Amino acid sequence: MLSCRLLGHRYRFRAEGATMSWTCERGCGAGGAKEYTSAEEASRYAGAFDREDRAELGRRAPLLGMFPLRLWWMLRGKRR
């Protein structure tokens, strides 16, 4: 898919028993799986990898590259 070539894959992770698997959300067919020693470990890794940081955009941004976002978050926080 063109979107995966331009923007990269958008993997979604899930655990099924002791196996963690991932597939591209855009439907290009990319994916894989990894076997862990326990189901709890697979579930923990899948949960950690399968999160989106869109709500945190700008809070942990690089200092110079995302400086306008850092300022916006700082000003937004003072108004509350």
Buried (B, 14 or more C-beta within 10 A) or exposed (E): EEEBEEEEBBBBBBBEEBBBBBBBEBEBEBEEEEEBEEBEEBBBBBEEEBEEEEEEEBEEBEEEEBEEBBEEBEEEEEEE
